[in-house]
Amino acid sequence: VPALLEMLKEDATGETRSDVARVLGEIGDPAAFAPLLKSLEQMSKGRESLLWALGHFGSTNAIPALAAALKSTEREESFAAAYALAEIGGADSATALAANLADKDRFSRYGKACALALLGRADGLDTVKAGLQAKEAWQRFGAIIALARLGLPANAPEWEPALNDADPSLRLLAAGAAGGRVVPALTAMLGDRSDDYRQYAARAQMFFEDPAALPALREACKDRNPSVREAAQL
């Protein structure tokens, strides 16, 4: 950590600083929090890795900076800030997300709506429902997880698009989530053939905090794909 913090202080390229921030976030040493927050203030672009990293510390002291980043015209930054707030949780995070929900950019609006749902708020439910029919599989995955966190009953009409998704992996996930078995469904997805789905499943587990997922996550730490290993370790 001290060596990484020295790199963060250097006049490094944006790419190097992003890599350093990502790793410091994954390590989660409290000594890195303040330097990361300061680095965020010093940068004007390419800050998404810093925003993601700040969420991993779970500190409410990051909420003002993340709330400001929700207004960014850089969609990746706004998206990262939304999920960092969801990871931190609490009423202040939800308030910041709700205040910035009406974003003109569809991508940013989706991120905030799903993040709110992860905190148990249905303010952006219409946007989440639209995500169930998005072309991108990762958006449909995220919308399913958002509905699961809202605890919608199995007979709720919102589940219908997901239960009939063209992708069998997402149909299985939706069936488990609608039936109140989202953690076992995510655990099963850790064995999916798709590297992307295994990574998504590992990251989604952090929003449910079920100890039953730990053995499968530990096994996923040995996955052949580095992104899956990183997500599982996190």
C-alpha positions as CSV (number, residue, x, y, z in Angstrom):
1,V,0.0,0.0,0.0
2,P,2.7,2.6,0.8
3,A,4.3,1.9,-2.6
4,L,1.0,2.3,-4.4
5,L,0.3,5.5,-2.6
6,E,3.6,6.9,-3.8
7,M,2.6,6.0,-7.3
8,L,-0.7,7.8,-6.8
9,K,1.2,11.0,-5.8
10,E,3.4,10.9,-8.8
11,D,2.5,12.8,-12.0
12,A,1.5,9.5,-13.6
13,T,-0.6,9.0,-16.7
14,G,-4.4,8.7,-16.2
15,E,-4.2,5.0,-17.1
16,T,-1.6,4.3,-14.5
17,R,-3.4,6.3,-11.8
18,S,-6.6,4.4,-12.7
19,D,-4.9,1.0,-12.3
20,V,-3.4,2.1,-8.9
21,A,-6.8,3.3,-7.7
22,R,-8.4,0.1,-8.7
23,V,-5.9,-2.0,-6.8
24,L,-6.0,0.2,-3.7
25,G,-9.8,-0.1,-3.7
26,E,-9.6,-3.9,-3.9
27,I,-7.1,-4.1,-1.0
28,G,-9.3,-1.7,1.1
29,D,-6.6,-0.5,3.4
30,P,-8.1,2.5,5.3
31,A,-4.8,4.4,4.8
32,A,-5.6,4.7,1.1
33,F,-9.0,6.3,1.5
34,A,-8.0,10.0,2.0
35,P,-5.3,9.9,-0.7
36,L,-7.8,8.4,-3.2
37,L,-10.4,11.1,-2.3
38,K,-7.7,13.8,-2.8
39,S,-6.7,12.3,-6.1
40,L,-10.3,12.4,-7.3
41,E,-10.4,16.1,-6.6
42,Q,-7.2,16.7,-8.6
43,M,-8.4,14.9,-11.7
44,S,-10.9,16.2,-14.2
45,K,-11.3,13.2,-16.5
46,G,-10.9,9.4,-16.4
47,R,-12.0,9.2,-12.8
48,E,-14.3,6.2,-12.9
49,S,-11.7,3.8,-11.4
50,L,-11.3,6.2,-8.4
51,L,-15.1,6.4,-8.0
52,W,-15.4,2.6,-8.0
53,A,-12.6,2.3,-5.6
54,L,-14.1,4.7,-3.1
55,G,-17.2,2.6,-2.9
56,H,-15.2,-0.4,-1.7
57,F,-14.2,1.3,1.5
58,G,-17.8,1.7,2.6
59,S,-17.2,5.1,4.1
60,T,-20.0,7.6,4.3
61,N,-17.3,10.3,4.1
62,A,-17.2,9.6,0.3
63,I,-20.8,10.4,-0.2
64,P,-20.5,14.1,-1.0
65,A,-17.8,13.5,-3.7
66,L,-19.8,10.6,-5.2
67,A,-23.0,12.7,-5.2
68,A,-21.2,15.4,-7.1
69,A,-19.9,12.8,-9.6
70,L,-23.5,11.7,-10.3
71,K,-23.9,15.0,-12.2
72,S,-20.9,14.3,-14.4
73,T,-21.5,14.5,-18.2
74,E,-19.1,11.5,-18.5
75,R,-21.5,8.6,-18.3
76,E,-18.9,6.1,-17.0
77,E,-18.2,8.4,-14.1
78,S,-21.9,8.9,-13.3
79,F,-22.4,5.1,-13.5
80,A,-19.4,4.3,-11.3
81,A,-20.6,6.9,-8.7
82,A,-24.1,5.4,-8.6
83,Y,-22.8,1.9,-7.8
84,A,-20.3,3.2,-5.3
85,L,-23.1,4.8,-3.4
86,A,-25.1,1.6,-3.6
87,E,-22.1,-0.3,-2.1
88,I,-21.8,2.2,0.7
89,G,-25.6,2.1,1.3
90,G,-27.6,4.1,3.8
91,A,-30.2,6.9,3.6
92,D,-27.7,9.6,2.5
93,S,-26.6,7.5,-0.5
94,A,-30.3,6.8,-1.4
95,T,-31.1,10.5,-1.1
96,A,-28.2,11.5,-3.4
97,L,-29.2,9.0,-6.0
98,A,-32.9,10.0,-5.9
99,A,-32.0,13.6,-6.4
100,N,-30.1,12.9,-9.6
101,L,-32.4,10.2,-11.1
102,A,-33.8,12.4,-13.9
103,D,-30.6,12.2,-16.1
104,K,-30.9,12.9,-19.8
105,D,-28.4,10.1,-20.6
106,R,-30.2,6.7,-20.7
107,F,-27.1,4.8,-19.5
108,S,-26.5,7.1,-16.5
109,R,-30.2,7.1,-15.6
110,Y,-30.3,3.2,-15.7
111,G,-27.3,3.1,-13.3
112,K,-28.9,5.4,-10.8
113,A,-32.2,3.6,-11.0
114,C,-30.6,0.2,-10.4
115,A,-28.4,1.5,-7.6
116,L,-31.5,2.9,-5.9
117,A,-33.2,-0.5,-6.2
118,L,-30.2,-2.1,-4.6
119,L,-30.9,0.1,-1.7
120,G,-34.5,-1.0,-1.6
121,R,-35.9,2.1,-3.2
122,A,-38.4,1.8,-6.2
123,D,-38.1,5.5,-7.3
124,G,-36.6,4.4,-10.7
125,L,-38.6,1.3,-11.2
126,D,-39.8,2.3,-14.7
127,T,-36.2,2.7,-15.8
128,V,-35.3,-0.7,-14.2
129,K,-38.2,-2.3,-16.1
130,A,-36.9,-0.8,-19.4
131,G,-33.5,-2.4,-18.6
132,L,-35.1,-5.8,-18.7
133,Q,-35.6,-5.4,-22.4
134,A,-32.2,-3.8,-23.2
135,K,-30.1,-5.2,-26.0
136,E,-27.1,-5.5,-23.7
137,A,-27.1,-8.7,-21.6
138,W,-25.3,-6.9,-18.7
139,Q,-28.1,-4.4,-18.4
140,R,-30.8,-7.1,-18.3
141,F,-28.7,-8.9,-15.6
142,G,-28.5,-5.7,-13.6
143,A,-32.2,-5.1,-13.8
144,I,-33.0,-8.7,-12.6
145,I,-30.7,-8.1,-9.6
146,A,-32.4,-4.7,-8.9
147,L,-35.9,-6.4,-8.9
148,A,-34.6,-9.1,-6.6
149,R,-33.4,-6.4,-4.1
150,L,-36.8,-4.7,-4.3
151,G,-38.3,-8.1,-3.2
152,L,-41.1,-8.1,-5.8
153,P,-43.3,-11.2,-5.4
154,A,-43.1,-14.0,-8.0
155,N,-46.4,-13.0,-9.6
156,A,-45.5,-9.4,-10.1
157,P,-45.8,-8.4,-13.8
158,E,-42.4,-6.8,-13.7
159,W,-40.8,-10.2,-13.8
160,E,-42.4,-11.3,-17.1
161,P,-39.7,-10.0,-19.5
162,A,-36.9,-11.6,-17.5
163,L,-38.7,-14.9,-17.1
164,N,-39.0,-15.0,-20.9
165,D,-35.6,-13.7,-21.8
166,A,-34.0,-15.1,-24.9
167,D,-30.9,-16.0,-22.9
168,P,-31.3,-19.3,-20.9
169,S,-28.8,-18.2,-18.2
170,L,-30.8,-15.0,-17.6
171,R,-34.0,-16.9,-17.5
172,L,-32.6,-19.2,-14.8
173,L,-31.4,-16.3,-12.8
174,A,-34.8,-14.6,-13.1
175,A,-36.7,-17.7,-12.0
176,G,-34.5,-18.0,-8.9
177,A,-34.8,-14.3,-8.1
178,A,-38.5,-14.2,-8.6
179,G,-38.9,-17.2,-6.3
180,G,-36.8,-15.6,-3.5
181,R,-33.7,-17.7,-4.3
182,V,-31.5,-15.1,-5.8
183,V,-28.3,-16.1,-3.9
184,P,-28.5,-19.8,-5.0
185,A,-29.2,-18.6,-8.5
186,L,-26.2,-16.3,-8.5
187,T,-24.1,-19.1,-7.0
188,A,-25.1,-21.4,-9.8
189,M,-24.2,-18.7,-12.3
190,L,-20.6,-18.8,-11.0
191,G,-20.4,-22.0,-13.0
192,D,-21.8,-20.5,-16.2
193,R,-19.8,-20.9,-19.4
194,S,-19.8,-17.2,-19.9
195,D,-16.8,-15.3,-18.4
196,D,-19.0,-12.2,-18.2
197,Y,-21.9,-13.9,-16.4
198,R,-19.5,-15.4,-13.8
199,Q,-18.0,-12.0,-13.2
200,Y,-21.4,-10.3,-12.9
201,A,-22.6,-13.1,-10.5
202,A,-19.6,-12.6,-8.2
203,R,-20.0,-8.9,-8.0
204,A,-23.7,-9.1,-7.4
205,Q,-23.2,-11.3,-4.3
206,M,-21.9,-8.3,-2.4
207,F,-25.4,-6.7,-2.3
208,F,-26.9,-9.8,-0.6
209,E,-24.2,-10.6,2.0
210,D,-25.3,-14.2,2.4
211,P,-22.6,-16.4,4.0
212,A,-24.0,-19.4,2.0
213,A,-22.3,-17.9,-1.0
214,L,-18.8,-17.9,0.5
215,P,-17.7,-21.4,-0.6
216,A,-18.6,-20.8,-4.2
217,L,-16.9,-17.4,-4.1
218,R,-13.8,-18.9,-2.7
219,E,-13.8,-21.4,-5.5
220,A,-14.3,-18.6,-8.0
221,C,-11.1,-17.0,-6.7
222,K,-9.4,-19.7,-8.7
223,D,-11.4,-19.1,-11.9
224,R,-9.5,-19.2,-15.2
225,N,-10.6,-15.7,-16.0
226,P,-8.7,-12.9,-14.2
227,S,-11.8,-10.6,-14.1
228,V,-13.9,-13.3,-12.4
229,R,-11.1,-13.9,-9.9
230,E,-10.9,-10.2,-9.1
231,A,-14.7,-9.9,-8.7
232,A,-14.8,-13.0,-6.4
233,Q,-11.9,-11.8,-4.3
234,L,-13.6,-8.4,-3.9
